[in-house]
Amino acid sequence: MTYQQPSCWFRGCDGSVLLDSIPGLPSEKESEPNLSLRGFGTIDLVKAKLEQACPGVVSCADILALVARDVVLLTHGPYWNVPTGRRDGLRSVKDDALNNLPPPFFDAIRNLNQFFIPKGLDAKDQVVLLGGHTLGTSHCSSFSDRLYNFSGTQMTDPALNKQYAERLKSKCRPGDTTTLVEMDPGSFRTFDASYYRHVARGRALFTSDETLMLDPFTRDYVQRQASVAMAGSYPAEFFADFVASMVKMGNMQVLTGAQGEVRRRCTAVNQMGM
């Protein structure tokens, strides 16, 4: 996991993406947008250690926020102070993630706006948080339509760099649902501004990334960060902006006080995790 977005997007940062499915009720983990998430075992190990040291104190939601920060730091990104005190949610439903996470095939900024603006996130937060795609991988199924059936045309997305498209086709055959592809080729384990360099060159993996080039404000931001990356300079602006947007997102609709609970195990609510 590169950041806690999947666990914050529709009910606030409540650690819902960490819950396992129960019979008859698939959890958010099973939803297609979350299938490429990794690191659940690491979260479970951290939680087990904390429960030994101070049982019932540190929520899974706080662990997720702290681990996301630490992953960014350990991959040469910025550090920030993470506000804590979140409580864990009690609900995790597959369709919630499917219906509420911004899908990778969105092809217009207005589509992204309908997900970001109601959460109190503006255009700058959009272009900055999508920069988190500098880390991690994605299943071919999240972008295969761009390769083989863009907008129902049976053609490749004309906005996609031709050489890059052919490289992706060599990895992702039609119907491939298992292969993972780097979201930031050549730098997917380093937190930097190189994602923007790829977007500026028509090498964005997702249509939703490509839309950043269609809006004057987000395009200017992409091109500015792409220049920094190509020059090999320290991405001070992006790092500062990412910290601000992550804190902003991490404070969305959090559960506090008597709301929710502090889970004993991150994979199950307490009445099932005893």
N, C-alpha and C positions, 0 to 999 in steps of 0.2 A: 504494500500500500504506500502510495506517495503522499497522500494527504487525506483528511477525513471527510472530503466532500460527500461520498456516498452515504455517510452516516448523519449528515447535517441537513440534507437538502429539503426534506418535506415535513419533518416534525421537529426540526432542531437537532443539535448535536447530542443524541441520546444513546449512542452505541448500538442502535438497532441492527446495523449491518453485521454485527458480531454474533447475533443469535442464530442457532441452528434451527432447521425445520423441525416441526413436530408432526405426527401423523395427521394427514389431511390438510395441513397448512404449511405449504412451502414458504421458506423465509426469503428475505431480501438476497441472501447469498446465492439463491437459485435463479435470480433474475439475470437475463442476458447482459445488461449493462455492468453487472458486478462479477461476471464469470472470470474475468482476468485479474481480479484482486488476489493478492498474495499476502502472506505474513500473518495469517490468523493464528498459527501455532505460536508465533513469537508473542502475540498479545496474550495468549493463554498462559504462557510461561511467566510473563511479567506479572499477570494477575495472581497466579499461584504464589509467587514470592511475596507479593504485597499482602496477600491474605494471611500468610504466615507471620509477617512482621506487624501488621496493623489491620486485623480483620474488620471488614465492614466499613472501611474509611474511604478508600480511593475507588472511585467508580470506573467502570470500563470505558465510559465516554471520555473521562479525563485521561485515562491511559492512552486511548486512541489519539487524542489531541497532542499529547506529549510525545508519543512515538512518532507521529507524523512530523513534528518539529525536529526530532532527533534524526530521523531518516534524511531530511533535507540538510541538516547540519553535517552529518557524516558523509554525505555525497558532495561536500564542498559548497553547500548553499548557506544562506544566512541563519542566524540564531534569533529567536525572539522569546520574550516572556509569555508563557501560556497562562491565561487566567484559568483557575481551577474552581471546583465546587459544583460541577455538573452532576446530575443524577442520571441513572440509566432508565431508558424507556422499557415498556412492557410489551410492545407490539413490534413484530417484524413480519411483513407480508410481501410475498414475491411481487404481486401486481403493484404495490405501492412504489417500488423502485422503477418498475417498467413504465409506469404512468407519470412519474414525477421527476425523474432524472433527465437532464437535457440529452437527447439522443445524438449520436455522432453524425446522423444524416441530415440534420437541420441545414438548410441552404440559404438562410437569410438572417441578418442580425435581428430583425423583428421577431423571428421565432425564438432566438435565444433570450430576447428581452422578456418574453412572456414567462420565462423561468427565473431570470435573475431579478428583475425589477420588483416583483412582489416580495422578494426576500430582503429588499433593502440594498441590493447590490446594483451598481451602475455600470456604464459601459467600460469604465476603467477597470473595475473589478472583473468584468468578463474577460478582457484581453489579458489581464494579469494572471487570473486563476487558470485560464487555459494554458498559460505558460508552464503550469505544473506538469504538462505532458512531456516536459523534458526528461522525466523519469518514467520508466516502466514499459510495459508491452501491451498489445491488444490482440484479441483473436481476429483472424481474417474475416469472420462473419460480420464484424462491426463496420467494415468498409468495402466488402467485396462488390457491392452494387456499383461503386465508383469504377471498378475495374471491368465489370462484365455487363452491367445493365443500368447505366446511369439514367435516372429519370424515366425508366421504362423503355429506353431506346435500343437496348442490346449493344450499346457502345460504351467506350471508356469515357469518363468525365474529361471533357476537353480542357478543363482548368488544371488537370493533373499533368505534371511534367512527364513527357513521353518516356524518357529513359527510366525514370522512377517507377512509372506505371508498369513497364515491362519487368523491372526487377521484382515488384510486388507480385505480378502474375506468376513469376517463376517460383515464388514461395507459396502462393495462395491459389489453389485450383478452385474452380466453381464448386460450391457446396462444402468447402473446408470449414469445419467448425472447431478444430483442435489446434492448428498451428498458431503460434504466437509470433508477432512481428514487433520490432522496436518502434516506439512512437517517435523517438528522436535518434535516427540512425547514426551510429558511431559514438553516441554520447548518452545513451539511455541509462547509464549508471552514474552520471554526473549531473548535479543540479547547476545549470548554467543557462545562458540565453540562446543556445544554439537552436532550440525549437523554433524561434522566430526566424532564424536564417532559412530553415526549411520551408516555413510558411511563405516567406517572401519570394522563394524560388519555385513555387508551385509544387512543393514536395510535402504539403500537409497531408497527414494520413487520413483525417476525417473531413467530411464536408463541412462540419461545424467549425473546424479550424480554418478552412479555406474562406469562410464567410468573413473572417476578420479583415480580409483584403477588399471587401466590398463596401465598407463604411469608412469615410474619411478619417474619423478620429482613431478607430482601431487600426486602420492601415498605417497611419502615421506612427503609431506606437510600435507596431510590428517592424516597420522599416528602420526605425531608430534603434531598436534592440538588435535587429539583424546586423546593422552596421557595427555595433559594439562587438557582437560575436565574431564577425568576419575580421575585425581588427585585433581580436584576441585580448580585448581590454576587459577590465573588471566591470561586471554589469551592475554598478551601484544603484542606478535608478530602478531597474527591475527588482533587485533584491529588496530595496526599501519598500517598493510598491507591493511586492508579494507578501512581505511581513504584515503590512497594513491590511491587506485584503484577507489574509488568513485569520488574523485576529477578529476582523469584522465578521467573517463567515462563522468562525468558531463561537461567536456570541449570539448566533441566531437561535431564538426560541428555546433556550436551554431550560432544562428542568432543574429546579432548586428547592430547598426547604423540604417539605413533606411530599413533593411531587416525585413520582417514579420510585426508584429504589437504588441501593448500591448492591449490585449483583455479587453473589459469592463466586460464581463462575460466569465468564463473559458469554458463554454459549447458551445459557438458559436462564430464565427468570427464576427467582429464588424458590418459589414453591415447587419448581421442577428440578432445581439444582441442589437440593439439600442432600 
